[in-house]
Amino acid sequence: MRKRRLDLKLLQKEVARKVGVDEATIYNWENNRSSPELHYIPKVIQFLGYVPFQGQAETLGEKIMYYRRLHSITQKELAHSLGVDPTTLARWERNEGRPQRALLEKMSAF
């Protein structure tokens, strides 16, 4: 984030305004003191111009988490869309069990 900000010759407060956070948050993100919360990920991606965690998803659990992060969706929201309990979705994300074929097909539609 820092590199992109400097390339664009922006101040932290200008980036903060674009992303919808305060200047201290940008400072913390740039210095790896914290990470963006889920609902800020789309704005961060928009600012960066690329997905910083792209291509890292190999297992089904990683793919589910990747999709949720990319679209700023909570476990609870995705579980509701799939018609499963959030704890079931959490298990899938930890690669503890797999959804039934019908749910896999429903998930691949996303």
Phi and psi restraints in degrees (range 20) as a CNS / XPLOR table:
assign (resid 1 and name C) (resid 2 and name N)
       (resid 2 and name CA) (resid 2 and name C) 1.0 -60.7 20.0 2
assign (resid 2 and name N) (resid 2 and name CA)
       (resid 2 and name C) (resid 3 and name N) 1.0 -44.8 20.0 2
assign (resid 2 and name C) (resid 3 and name N)
       (resid 3 and name CA) (resid 3 and name C) 1.0 -59.7 20.0 2
assign (resid 3 and name N) (resid 3 and name CA)
       (resid 3 and name C) (resid 4 and name N) 1.0 -46.2 20.0 2
assign (resid 3 and name C) (resid 4 and name N)
       (resid 4 and name CA) (resid 4 and name C) 1.0 -61.6 20.0 2
assign (resid 4 and name N) (resid 4 and name CA)
       (resid 4 and name C) (resid 5 and name N) 1.0 -43.8 20.0 2
assign (resid 4 and name C) (resid 5 and name N)
       (resid 5 and name CA) (resid 5 and name C) 1.0 -60.6 20.0 2
assign (resid 5 and name N) (resid 5 and name CA)
       (resid 5 and name C) (resid 6 and name N) 1.0 -45.7 20.0 2
assign (resid 5 and name C) (resid 6 and name N)
       (resid 6 and name CA) (resid 6 and name C) 1.0 -68.2 20.0 2
assign (resid 6 and name N) (resid 6 and name CA)
       (resid 6 and name C) (resid 7 and name N) 1.0 -37.6 20.0 2
assign (resid 6 and name C) (resid 7 and name N)
       (resid 7 and name CA) (resid 7 and name C) 1.0 -60.2 20.0 2
assign (resid 7 and name N) (resid 7 and name CA)
       (resid 7 and name C) (resid 8 and name N) 1.0 -36.0 20.0 2
assign (resid 7 and name C) (resid 8 and name N)
       (resid 8 and name CA) (resid 8 and name C) 1.0 -87.0 20.0 2
assign (resid 8 and name N) (resid 8 and name CA)
       (resid 8 and name C) (resid 9 and name N) 1.0 -1.4 20.0 2
assign (resid 8 and name C) (resid 9 and name N)
       (resid 9 and name CA) (resid 9 and name C) 1.0 56.7 20.0 2
assign (resid 9 and name N) (resid 9 and name CA)
       (resid 9 and name C) (resid 10 and name N) 1.0 46.8 20.0 2
assign (resid 9 and name C) (resid 10 and name N)
       (resid 10 and name CA) (resid 10 and name C) 1.0 -109.4 20.0 2
assign (resid 10 and name N) (resid 10 and name CA)
       (resid 10 and name C) (resid 11 and name N) 1.0 151.0 20.0 2
assign (resid 10 and name C) (resid 11 and name N)
       (resid 11 and name CA) (resid 11 and name C) 1.0 -84.2 20.0 2
assign (resid 11 and name N) (resid 11 and name CA)
       (resid 11 and name C) (resid 12 and name N) 1.0 159.5 20.0 2
assign (resid 11 and name C) (resid 12 and name N)
       (resid 12 and name CA) (resid 12 and name C) 1.0 -58.1 20.0 2
assign (resid 12 and name N) (resid 12 and name CA)
       (resid 12 and name C) (resid 13 and name N) 1.0 -37.7 20.0 2
assign (resid 12 and name C) (resid 13 and name N)
       (resid 13 and name CA) (resid 13 and name C) 1.0 -68.0 20.0 2
assign (resid 13 and name N) (resid 13 and name CA)
       (resid 13 and name C) (resid 14 and name N) 1.0 -29.6 20.0 2
assign (resid 13 and name C) (resid 14 and name N)
       (resid 14 and name CA) (resid 14 and name C) 1.0 -70.7 20.0 2
assign (resid 14 and name N) (resid 14 and name CA)
       (resid 14 and name C) (resid 15 and name N) 1.0 -40.8 20.0 2
assign (resid 14 and name C) (resid 15 and name N)
       (resid 15 and name CA) (resid 15 and name C) 1.0 -66.3 20.0 2
assign (resid 15 and name N) (resid 15 and name CA)
       (resid 15 and name C) (resid 16 and name N) 1.0 -41.6 20.0 2
assign (resid 15 and name C) (resid 16 and name N)
       (resid 16 and name CA) (resid 16 and name C) 1.0 -57.3 20.0 2
assign (resid 16 and name N) (resid 16 and name CA)
       (resid 16 and name C) (resid 17 and name N) 1.0 -43.0 20.0 2
assign (resid 16 and name C) (resid 17 and name N)
       (resid 17 and name CA) (resid 17 and name C) 1.0 -62.8 20.0 2
assign (resid 17 and name N) (resid 17 and name CA)
       (resid 17 and name C) (resid 18 and name N) 1.0 -41.5 20.0 2
assign (resid 17 and name C) (resid 18 and name N)
       (resid 18 and name CA) (resid 18 and name C) 1.0 -65.4 20.0 2
assign (resid 18 and name N) (resid 18 and name CA)
       (resid 18 and name C) (resid 19 and name N) 1.0 -38.7 20.0 2
assign (resid 18 and name C) (resid 19 and name N)
       (resid 19 and name CA) (resid 19 and name C) 1.0 -86.8 20.0 2
assign (resid 19 and name N) (resid 19 and name CA)
       (resid 19 and name C) (resid 20 and name N) 1.0 -23.7 20.0 2
assign (resid 19 and name C) (resid 20 and name N)
       (resid 20 and name CA) (resid 20 and name C) 1.0 92.8 20.0 2
assign (resid 20 and name N) (resid 20 and name CA)
       (resid 20 and name C) (resid 21 and name N) 1.0 31.2 20.0 2
assign (resid 20 and name C) (resid 21 and name N)
       (resid 21 and name CA) (resid 21 and name C) 1.0 -128.9 20.0 2
assign (resid 21 and name N) (resid 21 and name CA)
       (resid 21 and name C) (resid 22 and name N) 1.0 -179.7 20.0 2
assign (resid 21 and name C) (resid 22 and name N)
       (resid 22 and name CA) (resid 22 and name C) 1.0 -93.0 20.0 2
assign (resid 22 and name N) (resid 22 and name CA)
       (resid 22 and name C) (resid 23 and name N) 1.0 168.1 20.0 2
assign (resid 22 and name C) (resid 23 and name N)
       (resid 23 and name CA) (resid 23 and name C) 1.0 -60.1 20.0 2
assign (resid 23 and name N) (resid 23 and name CA)
       (resid 23 and name C) (resid 24 and name N) 1.0 -37.9 20.0 2
assign (resid 23 and name C) (resid 24 and name N)
       (resid 24 and name CA) (resid 24 and name C) 1.0 -62.3 20.0 2
assign (resid 24 and name N) (resid 24 and name CA)
       (resid 24 and name C) (resid 25 and name N) 1.0 -33.9 20.0 2
assign (resid 24 and name C) (resid 25 and name N)
       (resid 25 and name CA) (resid 25 and name C) 1.0 -65.7 20.0 2
assign (resid 25 and name N) (resid 25 and name CA)
       (resid 25 and name C) (resid 26 and name N) 1.0 -43.7 20.0 2
assign (resid 25 and name C) (resid 26 and name N)
       (resid 26 and name CA) (resid 26 and name C) 1.0 -60.8 20.0 2
assign (resid 26 and name N) (resid 26 and name CA)
       (resid 26 and name C) (resid 27 and name N) 1.0 -43.9 20.0 2
assign (resid 26 and name C) (resid 27 and name N)
       (resid 27 and name CA) (resid 27 and name C) 1.0 -56.7 20.0 2
assign (resid 27 and name N) (resid 27 and name CA)
       (resid 27 and name C) (resid 28 and name N) 1.0 -46.9 20.0 2
assign (resid 27 and name C) (resid 28 and name N)
       (resid 28 and name CA) (resid 28 and name C) 1.0 -65.1 20.0 2
assign (resid 28 and name N) (resid 28 and name CA)
       (resid 28 and name C) (resid 29 and name N) 1.0 -39.9 20.0 2
assign (resid 28 and name C) (resid 29 and name N)
       (resid 29 and name CA) (resid 29 and name C) 1.0 -64.7 20.0 2
assign (resid 29 and name N) (resid 29 and name CA)
       (resid 29 and name C) (resid 30 and name N) 1.0 -45.1 20.0 2
assign (resid 29 and name C) (resid 30 and name N)
       (resid 30 and name CA) (resid 30 and name C) 1.0 -65.4 20.0 2
assign (resid 30 and name N) (resid 30 and name CA)
       (resid 30 and name C) (resid 31 and name N) 1.0 -27.7 20.0 2
assign (resid 30 and name C) (resid 31 and name N)
       (resid 31 and name CA) (resid 31 and name C) 1.0 -102.8 20.0 2
assign (resid 31 and name N) (resid 31 and name CA)
       (resid 31 and name C) (resid 32 and name N) 1.0 16.2 20.0 2
assign (resid 31 and name C) (resid 32 and name N)
       (resid 32 and name CA) (resid 32 and name C) 1.0 55.3 20.0 2
assign (resid 32 and name N) (resid 32 and name CA)
       (resid 32 and name C) (resid 33 and name N) 1.0 31.7 20.0 2
assign (resid 32 and name C) (resid 33 and name N)
       (resid 33 and name CA) (resid 33 and name C) 1.0 -87.0 20.0 2
assign (resid 33 and name N) (resid 33 and name CA)
       (resid 33 and name C) (resid 34 and name N) 1.0 -21.6 20.0 2
assign (resid 33 and name C) (resid 34 and name N)
       (resid 34 and name CA) (resid 34 and name C) 1.0 -155.8 20.0 2
assign (resid 34 and name N) (resid 34 and name CA)
       (resid 34 and name C) (resid 35 and name N) 1.0 168.6 20.0 2
assign (resid 34 and name C) (resid 35 and name N)
       (resid 35 and name CA) (resid 35 and name C) 1.0 -119.1 20.0 2
assign (resid 35 and name N) (resid 35 and name CA)
       (resid 35 and name C) (resid 36 and name N) 1.0 155.5 20.0 2
assign (resid 35 and name C) (resid 36 and name N)
       (resid 36 and name CA) (resid 36 and name C) 1.0 -61.8 20.0 2
assign (resid 36 and name N) (resid 36 and name CA)
       (resid 36 and name C) (resid 37 and name N) 1.0 139.3 20.0 2
assign (resid 36 and name C) (resid 37 and name N)
       (resid 37 and name CA) (resid 37 and name C) 1.0 -69.5 20.0 2
assign (resid 37 and name N) (resid 37 and name CA)
       (resid 37 and name C) (resid 38 and name N) 1.0 158.9 20.0 2
assign (resid 37 and name C) (resid 38 and name N)
       (resid 38 and name CA) (resid 38 and name C) 1.0 -50.3 20.0 2
assign (resid 38 and name N) (resid 38 and name CA)
       (resid 38 and name C) (resid 39 and name N) 1.0 -44.5 20.0 2
assign (resid 38 and name C) (resid 39 and name N)
       (resid 39 and name CA) (resid 39 and name C) 1.0 -72.0 20.0 2
assign (resid 39 and name N) (resid 39 and name CA)
       (resid 39 and name C) (resid 40 and name N) 1.0 -10.5 20.0 2
assign (resid 39 and name C) (resid 40 and name N)
       (resid 40 and name CA) (resid 40 and name C) 1.0 -93.5 20.0 2
assign (resid 40 and name N) (resid 40 and name CA)
       (resid 40 and name C) (resid 41 and name N) 1.0 -13.2 20.0 2
assign (resid 40 and name C) (resid 41 and name N)
       (resid 41 and name CA) (resid 41 and name C) 1.0 -55.2 20.0 2
assign (resid 41 and name N) (resid 41 and name CA)
       (resid 41 and name C) (resid 42 and name N) 1.0 -47.1 20.0 2
assign (resid 41 and name C) (resid 42 and name N)
       (resid 42 and name CA) (resid 42 and name C) 1.0 -59.0 20.0 2
assign (resid 42 and name N) (resid 42 and name CA)
       (resid 42 and name C) (resid 43 and name N) 1.0 -39.0 20.0 2
assign (resid 42 and name C) (resid 43 and name N)
       (resid 43 and name CA) (resid 43 and name C) 1.0 -68.5 20.0 2
assign (resid 43 and name N) (resid 43 and name CA)
       (resid 43 and name C) (resid 44 and name N) 1.0 -37.6 20.0 2
assign (resid 43 and name C) (resid 44 and name N)
       (resid 44 and name CA) (resid 44 and name C) 1.0 -64.2 20.0 2
assign (resid 44 and name N) (resid 44 and name CA)
       (resid 44 and name C) (resid 45 and name N) 1.0 -44.5 20.0 2
assign (resid 44 and name C) (resid 45 and name N)
       (resid 45 and name CA) (resid 45 and name C) 1.0 -60.8 20.0 2
assign (resid 45 and name N) (resid 45 and name CA)
       (resid 45 and name C) (resid 46 and name N) 1.0 -43.6 20.0 2
assign (resid 45 and name C) (resid 46 and name N)
       (resid 46 and name CA) (resid 46 and name C) 1.0 -61.0 20.0 2
assign (resid 46 and name N) (resid 46 and name CA)
       (resid 46 and name C) (resid 47 and name N) 1.0 -43.6 20.0 2
assign (resid 46 and name C) (resid 47 and name N)
       (resid 47 and name CA) (resid 47 and name C) 1.0 -64.7 20.0 2
assign (resid 47 and name N) (resid 47 and name CA)
       (resid 47 and name C) (resid 48 and name N) 1.0 -46.0 20.0 2
assign (resid 47 and name C) (resid 48 and name N)
       (resid 48 and name CA) (resid 48 and name C) 1.0 -69.6 20.0 2
assign (resid 48 and name N) (resid 48 and name CA)
       (resid 48 and name C) (resid 49 and name N) 1.0 -33.0 20.0 2
assign (resid 48 and name C) (resid 49 and name N)
       (resid 49 and name CA) (resid 49 and name C) 1.0 85.5 20.0 2
assign (resid 49 and name N) (resid 49 and name CA)
       (resid 49 and name C) (resid 50 and name N) 1.0 9.0 20.0 2
assign (resid 49 and name C) (resid 50 and name N)
       (resid 50 and name CA) (resid 50 and name C) 1.0 -159.7 20.0 2
assign (resid 50 and name N) (resid 50 and name CA)
       (resid 50 and name C) (resid 51 and name N) 1.0 166.6 20.0 2
assign (resid 50 and name C) (resid 51 and name N)
       (resid 51 and name CA) (resid 51 and name C) 1.0 -92.4 20.0 2
assign (resid 51 and name N) (resid 51 and name CA)
       (resid 51 and name C) (resid 52 and name N) 1.0 113.0 20.0 2
assign (resid 51 and name C) (resid 52 and name N)
       (resid 52 and name CA) (resid 52 and name C) 1.0 -70.0 20.0 2
assign (resid 52 and name N) (resid 52 and name CA)
       (resid 52 and name C) (resid 53 and name N) 1.0 -16.0 20.0 2
assign (resid 52 and name C) (resid 53 and name N)
       (resid 53 and name CA) (resid 53 and name C) 1.0 -114.4 20.0 2
assign (resid 53 and name N) (resid 53 and name CA)
       (resid 53 and name C) (resid 54 and name N) 1.0 19.0 20.0 2
assign (resid 53 and name C) (resid 54 and name N)
       (resid 54 and name CA) (resid 54 and name C) 1.0 -68.1 20.0 2
assign (resid 54 and name N) (resid 54 and name CA)
       (resid 54 and name C) (resid 55 and name N) 1.0 144.1 20.0 2
assign (resid 54 and name C) (resid 55 and name N)
       (resid 55 and name CA) (resid 55 and name C) 1.0 80.5 20.0 2
assign (resid 55 and name N) (resid 55 and name CA)
       (resid 55 and name C) (resid 56 and name N) 1.0 3.8 20.0 2
assign (resid 55 and name C) (resid 56 and name N)
       (resid 56 and name CA) (resid 56 and name C) 1.0 -93.7 20.0 2
assign (resid 56 and name N) (resid 56 and name CA)
       (resid 56 and name C) (resid 57 and name N) 1.0 -8.3 20.0 2
assign (resid 56 and name C) (resid 57 and name N)
       (resid 57 and name CA) (resid 57 and name C) 1.0 -86.6 20.0 2
assign (resid 57 and name N) (resid 57 and name CA)
       (resid 57 and name C) (resid 58 and name N) 1.0 115.5 20.0 2
assign (resid 57 and name C) (resid 58 and name N)
       (resid 58 and name CA) (resid 58 and name C) 1.0 -115.8 20.0 2
assign (resid 58 and name N) (resid 58 and name CA)
       (resid 58 and name C) (resid 59 and name N) 1.0 -45.6 20.0 2
assign (resid 58 and name C) (resid 59 and name N)
       (resid 59 and name CA) (resid 59 and name C) 1.0 -83.9 20.0 2
assign (resid 59 and name N) (resid 59 and name CA)
       (resid 59 and name C) (resid 60 and name N) 1.0 165.5 20.0 2
assign (resid 59 and name C) (resid 60 and name N)
       (resid 60 and name CA) (resid 60 and name C) 1.0 -59.4 20.0 2
assign (resid 60 and name N) (resid 60 and name CA)
       (resid 60 and name C) (resid 61 and name N) 1.0 -42.8 20.0 2
assign (resid 60 and name C) (resid 61 and name N)
       (resid 61 and name CA) (resid 61 and name C) 1.0 -60.2 20.0 2
assign (resid 61 and name N) (resid 61 and name CA)
       (resid 61 and name C) (resid 62 and name N) 1.0 -42.7 20.0 2
assign (resid 61 and name C) (resid 62 and name N)
       (resid 62 and name CA) (resid 62 and name C) 1.0 -65.9 20.0 2
assign (resid 62 and name N) (resid 62 and name CA)
       (resid 62 and name C) (resid 63 and name N) 1.0 -36.7 20.0 2
assign (resid 62 and name C) (resid 63 and name N)
       (resid 63 and name CA) (resid 63 and name C) 1.0 -66.7 20.0 2
assign (resid 63 and name N) (resid 63 and name CA)
       (resid 63 and name C) (resid 64 and name N) 1.0 -39.8 20.0 2
assign (resid 63 and name C) (resid 64 and name N)
       (resid 64 and name CA) (resid 64 and name C) 1.0 -63.3 20.0 2
assign (resid 64 and name N) (resid 64 and name CA)
       (resid 64 and name C) (resid 65 and name N) 1.0 -47.6 20.0 2
assign (resid 64 and name C) (resid 65 and name N)
       (resid 65 and name CA) (resid 65 and name C) 1.0 -62.7 20.0 2
assign (resid 65 and name N) (resid 65 and name CA)
       (resid 65 and name C) (resid 66 and name N) 1.0 -39.9 20.0 2
assign (resid 65 and name C) (resid 66 and name N)
       (resid 66 and name CA) (resid 66 and name C) 1.0 -59.6 20.0 2
assign (resid 66 and name N) (resid 66 and name CA)
       (resid 66 and name C) (resid 67 and name N) 1.0 -47.1 20.0 2
assign (resid 66 and name C) (resid 67 and name N)
       (resid 67 and name CA) (resid 67 and name C) 1.0 -60.5 20.0 2
assign (resid 67 and name N) (resid 67 and name CA)
       (resid 67 and name C) (resid 68 and name N) 1.0 -45.4 20.0 2
assign (resid 67 and name C) (resid 68 and name N)
       (resid 68 and name CA) (resid 68 and name C) 1.0 -62.1 20.0 2
assign (resid 68 and name N) (resid 68 and name CA)
       (resid 68 and name C) (resid 69 and name N) 1.0 -44.8 20.0 2
assign (resid 68 and name C) (resid 69 and name N)
       (resid 69 and name CA) (resid 69 and name C) 1.0 -65.0 20.0 2
assign (resid 69 and name N) (resid 69 and name CA)
       (resid 69 and name C) (resid 70 and name N) 1.0 -43.7 20.0 2
assign (resid 69 and name C) (resid 70 and name N)
       (resid 70 and name CA) (resid 70 and name C) 1.0 -61.5 20.0 2
assign (resid 70 and name N) (resid 70 and name CA)
       (resid 70 and name C) (resid 71 and name N) 1.0 -36.0 20.0 2
assign (resid 70 and name C) (resid 71 and name N)
       (resid 71 and name CA) (resid 71 and name C) 1.0 -104.7 20.0 2
assign (resid 71 and name N) (resid 71 and name CA)
       (resid 71 and name C) (resid 72 and name N) 1.0 7.1 20.0 2
assign (resid 71 and name C) (resid 72 and name N)
       (resid 72 and name CA) (resid 72 and name C) 1.0 56.0 20.0 2
assign (resid 72 and name N) (resid 72 and name CA)
       (resid 72 and name C) (resid 73 and name N) 1.0 50.5 20.0 2
assign (resid 72 and name C) (resid 73 and name N)
       (resid 73 and name CA) (resid 73 and name C) 1.0 -115.1 20.0 2
assign (resid 73 and name N) (resid 73 and name CA)
       (resid 73 and name C) (resid 74 and name N) 1.0 132.2 20.0 2
assign (resid 73 and name C) (resid 74 and name N)
       (resid 74 and name CA) (resid 74 and name C) 1.0 -76.5 20.0 2
assign (resid 74 and name N) (resid 74 and name CA)
       (resid 74 and name C) (resid 75 and name N) 1.0 164.4 20.0 2
assign (resid 74 and name C) (resid 75 and name N)
       (resid 75 and name CA) (resid 75 and name C) 1.0 -58.7 20.0 2
assign (resid 75 and name N) (resid 75 and name CA)
       (resid 75 and name C) (resid 76 and name N) 1.0 -42.9 20.0 2
assign (resid 75 and name C) (resid 76 and name N)
       (resid 76 and name CA) (resid 76 and name C) 1.0 -61.0 20.0 2
assign (resid 76 and name N) (resid 76 and name CA)
       (resid 76 and name C) (resid 77 and name N) 1.0 -44.4 20.0 2
assign (resid 76 and name C) (resid 77 and name N)
       (resid 77 and name CA) (resid 77 and name C) 1.0 -64.3 20.0 2
assign (resid 77 and name N) (resid 77 and name CA)
       (resid 77 and name C) (resid 78 and name N) 1.0 -45.6 20.0 2
assign (resid 77 and name C) (resid 78 and name N)
       (resid 78 and name CA) (resid 78 and name C) 1.0 -67.1 20.0 2
assign (resid 78 and name N) (resid 78 and name CA)
       (resid 78 and name C) (resid 79 and name N) 1.0 -41.6 20.0 2
assign (resid 78 and name C) (resid 79 and name N)
       (resid 79 and name CA) (resid 79 and name C) 1.0 -58.3 20.0 2
assign (resid 79 and name N) (resid 79 and name CA)
       (resid 79 and name C) (resid 80 and name N) 1.0 -44.0 20.0 2
assign (resid 79 and name C) (resid 80 and name N)
       (resid 80 and name CA) (resid 80 and name C) 1.0 -61.3 20.0 2
assign (resid 80 and name N) (resid 80 and name CA)
       (resid 80 and name C) (resid 81 and name N) 1.0 -43.0 20.0 2
assign (resid 80 and name C) (resid 81 and name N)
       (resid 81 and name CA) (resid 81 and name C) 1.0 -62.2 20.0 2
assign (resid 81 and name N) (resid 81 and name CA)
       (resid 81 and name C) (resid 82 and name N) 1.0 -33.4 20.0 2
assign (resid 81 and name C) (resid 82 and name N)
       (resid 82 and name CA) (resid 82 and name C) 1.0 -87.2 20.0 2
assign (resid 82 and name N) (resid 82 and name CA)
       (resid 82 and name C) (resid 83 and name N) 1.0 -14.2 20.0 2
assign (resid 82 and name C) (resid 83 and name N)
       (resid 83 and name CA) (resid 83 and name C) 1.0 77.5 20.0 2
assign (resid 83 and name N) (resid 83 and name CA)
       (resid 83 and name C) (resid 84 and name N) 1.0 32.1 20.0 2
assign (resid 83 and name C) (resid 84 and name N)
       (resid 84 and name CA) (resid 84 and name C) 1.0 -125.0 20.0 2
assign (resid 84 and name N) (resid 84 and name CA)
       (resid 84 and name C) (resid 85 and name N) 1.0 166.5 20.0 2
assign (resid 84 and name C) (resid 85 and name N)
       (resid 85 and name CA) (resid 85 and name C) 1.0 -74.9 20.0 2
assign (resid 85 and name N) (resid 85 and name CA)
       (resid 85 and name C) (resid 86 and name N) 1.0 142.1 20.0 2
assign (resid 85 and name C) (resid 86 and name N)
       (resid 86 and name CA) (resid 86 and name C) 1.0 -56.8 20.0 2
assign (resid 86 and name N) (resid 86 and name CA)
       (resid 86 and name C) (resid 87 and name N) 1.0 -31.8 20.0 2
assign (resid 86 and name C) (resid 87 and name N)
       (resid 87 and name CA) (resid 87 and name C) 1.0 -68.4 20.0 2
assign (resid 87 and name N) (resid 87 and name CA)
       (resid 87 and name C) (resid 88 and name N) 1.0 -30.7 20.0 2
assign (resid 87 and name C) (resid 88 and name N)
       (resid 88 and name CA) (resid 88 and name C) 1.0 -66.3 20.0 2
assign (resid 88 and name N) (resid 88 and name CA)
       (resid 88 and name C) (resid 89 and name N) 1.0 -45.6 20.0 2
assign (resid 88 and name C) (resid 89 and name N)
       (resid 89 and name CA) (resid 89 and name C) 1.0 -61.9 20.0 2
assign (resid 89 and name N) (resid 89 and name CA)
       (resid 89 and name C) (resid 90 and name N) 1.0 -40.4 20.0 2
assign (resid 89 and name C) (resid 90 and name N)
       (resid 90 and name CA) (resid 90 and name C) 1.0 -60.5 20.0 2
assign (resid 90 and name N) (resid 90 and name CA)
       (resid 90 and name C) (resid 91 and name N) 1.0 -40.6 20.0 2
assign (resid 90 and name C) (resid 91 and name N)
       (resid 91 and name CA) (resid 91 and name C) 1.0 -62.9 20.0 2
assign (resid 91 and name N) (resid 91 and name CA)
       (resid 91 and name C) (resid 92 and name N) 1.0 -41.8 20.0 2
assign (resid 91 and name C) (resid 92 and name N)
       (resid 92 and name CA) (resid 92 and name C) 1.0 -61.8 20.0 2
assign (resid 92 and name N) (resid 92 and name CA)
       (resid 92 and name C) (resid 93 and name N) 1.0 -40.7 20.0 2
assign (resid 92 and name C) (resid 93 and name N)
       (resid 93 and name CA) (resid 93 and name C) 1.0 -64.6 20.0 2
assign (resid 93 and name N) (resid 93 and name CA)
       (resid 93 and name C) (resid 94 and name N) 1.0 -29.1 20.0 2
assign (resid 93 and name C) (resid 94 and name N)
       (resid 94 and name CA) (resid 94 and name C) 1.0 -87.9 20.0 2
assign (resid 94 and name N) (resid 94 and name CA)
       (resid 94 and name C) (resid 95 and name N) 1.0 7.2 20.0 2
assign (resid 94 and name C) (resid 95 and name N)
       (resid 95 and name CA) (resid 95 and name C) 1.0 59.7 20.0 2
assign (resid 95 and name N) (resid 95 and name CA)
       (resid 95 and name C) (resid 96 and name N) 1.0 35.7 20.0 2
assign (resid 95 and name C) (resid 96 and name N)
       (resid 96 and name CA) (resid 96 and name C) 1.0 -106.4 20.0 2
assign (resid 96 and name N) (resid 96 and name CA)
       (resid 96 and name C) (resid 97 and name N) 1.0 89.5 20.0 2
assign (resid 96 and name C) (resid 97 and name N)
       (resid 97 and name CA) (resid 97 and name C) 1.0 92.3 20.0 2
assign (resid 97 and name N) (resid 97 and name CA)
       (resid 97 and name C) (resid 98 and name N) 1.0 166.8 20.0 2
assign (resid 97 and name C) (resid 98 and name N)
       (resid 98 and name CA) (resid 98 and name C) 1.0 -134.4 20.0 2
assign (resid 98 and name N) (resid 98 and name CA)
       (resid 98 and name C) (resid 99 and name N) 1.0 151.5 20.0 2
assign (resid 98 and name C) (resid 99 and name N)
       (resid 99 and name CA) (resid 99 and name C) 1.0 -70.2 20.0 2
assign (resid 99 and name N) (resid 99 and name CA)
       (resid 99 and name C) (resid 100 and name N) 1.0 158.0 20.0 2
assign (resid 99 and name C) (resid 100 and name N)
       (resid 100 and name CA) (resid 100 and name C) 1.0 -67.7 20.0 2
assign (resid 100 and name N) (resid 100 and name CA)
       (resid 100 and name C) (resid 101 and name N) 1.0 162.2 20.0 2
assign (resid 100 and name C) (resid 101 and name N)
       (resid 101 and name CA) (resid 101 and name C) 1.0 -52.7 20.0 2
assign (resid 101 and name N) (resid 101 and name CA)
       (resid 101 and name C) (resid 102 and name N) 1.0 -44.7 20.0 2
assign (resid 101 and name C) (resid 102 and name N)
       (resid 102 and name CA) (resid 102 and name C) 1.0 -60.6 20.0 2
assign (resid 102 and name N) (resid 102 and name CA)
       (resid 102 and name C) (resid 103 and name N) 1.0 -40.3 20.0 2
assign (resid 102 and name C) (resid 103 and name N)
       (resid 103 and name CA) (resid 103 and name C) 1.0 -71.6 20.0 2
assign (resid 103 and name N) (resid 103 and name CA)
       (resid 103 and name C) (resid 104 and name N) 1.0 -35.0 20.0 2
assign (resid 103 and name C) (resid 104 and name N)
       (resid 104 and name CA) (resid 104 and name C) 1.0 -61.3 20.0 2
assign (resid 104 and name N) (resid 104 and name CA)
       (resid 104 and name C) (resid 105 and name N) 1.0 -41.2 20.0 2
assign (resid 104 and name C) (resid 105 and name N)
       (resid 105 and name CA) (resid 105 and name C) 1.0 -66.0 20.0 2
assign (resid 105 and name N) (resid 105 and name CA)
       (resid 105 and name C) (resid 106 and name N) 1.0 -39.5 20.0 2
assign (resid 105 and name C) (resid 106 and name N)
       (resid 106 and name CA) (resid 106 and name C) 1.0 -65.2 20.0 2
assign (resid 106 and name N) (resid 106 and name CA)
       (resid 106 and name C) (resid 107 and name N) 1.0 -40.2 20.0 2
assign (resid 106 and name C) (resid 107 and name N)
       (resid 107 and name CA) (resid 107 and name C) 1.0 -67.0 20.0 2
assign (resid 107 and name N) (resid 107 and name CA)
       (resid 107 and name C) (resid 108 and name N) 1.0 -37.8 20.0 2
assign (resid 107 and name C) (resid 108 and name N)
       (resid 108 and name CA) (resid 108 and name C) 1.0 -68.6 20.0 2
assign (resid 108 and name N) (resid 108 and name CA)
       (resid 108 and name C) (resid 109 and name N) 1.0 -19.8 20.0 2
assign (resid 108 and name C) (resid 109 and name N)
       (resid 109 and name CA) (resid 109 and name C) 1.0 -69.2 20.0 2
assign (resid 109 and name N) (resid 109 and name CA)
       (resid 109 and name C) (resid 110 and name N) 1.0 -24.2 20.0 2
